[in-house]
Amino acid sequence: MKINLSDEKAREMHHILMSIIAPRPIAWVSTVSEDGIYNLAPFSAFCVMSVNPAIVGFNSAAFRDGRKKDTLINIESNGEYVINMVDESLAEAMNITSASFPPQTDEFQEADLTTVKADLVKVPMVGESPVNLECRLRQILKFGEEPMTNNFIIGDVLLIHVKDEYYSNEEINASALKLIGRLGGRGIDRYCRTTDSFKMQRPV
Ligand SMILES: Cc1cc2nc3c(=O)[nH]c(=O)nc-3n(C[C@H](O)[C@H](O)[C@H](O)COP(=O)(O)O)c2cc1C
């Protein structure tokens, strides 16, 4: 079977790419609107783009009717955001924040989450997240035709917060974080746990 993406419609392309590029980490992105409303939404088209300097990126695709997502609107307006990492205990709250609430809705309140003040950006962090990355916008790469654009949001990581229980002897206890990942599939969203891991020695 060969799939030529130039023959596919946007919805099919989403299904194909998300099914085979998996598992994906989830950037749970908090932002603030011009009116001071807190916004929170998950994005799994998310990756590390550079280690030094530390740069991460995620893709905000337009809604099916062509509207921009609130996350993109807020970042375009003030350039600041926090990426909160999602562990197993936060899966349901994260899912609630993926609903397309109107911009006036505070999604921290909708998902019953605690806002914690960040140090360097004017955007709240999710208090329940094991790790929070304070970020400043560096660049937005736009792909596709208006209005159905994909906006890849690239930002510098300014400060990382790790809950004390996951950090000792200058090391992050990665397996204790219990982060979840997003998988592909049709009809219902599928996720995976990171607790079923294995070790392998790299060749020298
Ligand atoms: C696990 C998960 C991952 C998602 N990943 C993306 C993504 O990578 N890009 C995207 O545009 N939307 C993604 N979404 C959908 C957005 O979260 C959703 O459209 C949300 O309503 C956007 O909120 P906002 O308008 O407040 O920014 C994802 C949803 C879930 C549940």
The ligand as an ORCA input file, in Angstrom:
! r2SCAN-3c Opt
* xyz 0 1
  C      -4.419     15.037     23.128
  C      -4.797     16.143     22.161
  C      -3.859     16.627     21.293
  C      -4.170     17.669     20.402
  N      -3.216     18.118     19.542
  C      -3.492     19.153     18.727
  C      -2.474     19.661     17.866
  O      -1.335     19.199     17.836
  N      -2.786     20.722     17.070
  C      -4.038     21.295     17.090
  O      -4.266     22.264     16.362
  N      -5.017     20.823     17.908
  C      -4.766     19.790     18.718
  N      -5.738     19.313     19.553
  C      -7.053     19.986     19.579
  C      -7.039     21.263     20.453
  O      -6.658     20.961     21.777
  C      -8.447     21.881     20.440
  O      -8.753     22.319     19.132
  C      -8.652     23.001     21.436
  O     -10.024     23.335     21.484
  C      -7.901     24.267     21.100
  O      -8.185     25.186     22.129
  P      -7.966     26.735     22.032
  O      -8.932     27.288     20.985
  O      -8.290     27.193     23.429
  O      -6.528     26.985     21.654
  C      -5.474     18.234     20.410
  C      -6.446     17.720     21.282
  C      -6.111     16.668     22.142
  C      -7.169     16.115     23.070
*
